[in-house]
Each structure stands twice: as structure tokens, then as C-alpha cells.
Amino acid sequence: MTPEDLALLHRAQDMILAVELTSGEQFFAEIVMVVDQPPTPDVFLLRVLREPDGAFVATSTTGESILLADIARVAPIPGVEYPPAPPL
């Protein structure tokens, strides 16, 4: 994951992102919390599906933890507003 992807992950807490794992699996997820600290930097998330009307619906009431090392990239979803990146 690039530093820009990690920054987006931090800014998108409580928001929906597209996530791609290093295994190639892709899904939408609501980012619950990012723990970017040793010994196991990870993200807690809820997988969601996009309904035909554009709404996102959780696929489970149970979240999951994924190691940051297992995430290849994250991306914003068109039509979803995200907080602006902080100035450099």
C-alpha cells in the first residue's frame, strides 16, 4: 500500500472505501478504525455491498481485522465525499 493509500485509509474512518487485498480479493468496506502501530498494524472494517439505489448495506454485523500488510491498495468510490487531504 502506498503512503497516499494509508493516508486515505486514516481520513476515511467511518466512511466507505474500495479495498484490494494482496491476494487480489476486492470489496467495499466501511472503515471502523485504523491501528497503525506495532506489533500488528491493522484496520478494522465492515464489508458492505452497494445497492442499486447507491446505498451501502453491511453484509454482516461482525467486523473484521485485516493487517495493513495484506492490503494492496484502497481507493475512493465515485459519489462518496471524503475529507480533504491535509496540506503538505
Phi, psi and omega in degrees: 000138180282162175301327178294320177296318180296320178297318177298318179302316179296318182288338188266018178303133183070017178235172183260134175229159167272133183238136173236125179274163178296340177284349182100348179294137180235142179197165172266146181211144169272123182279119182269311182199140176249127177245096185261056183221149176296159006271346183227081177300126182209175178233138174260132185212164172242126176287141180226160173243150177264124179283162179303331179278001178096349179287150176258137182232129179297140179273349181201159175269355180255126177279180177217159179251132178233130178297140178301328179295340180269000180258121180281317179195160172231154182213146174291157180254128179305136179092353177255130180272136180238152176298147180293153176291142179293152180297149179283000000 
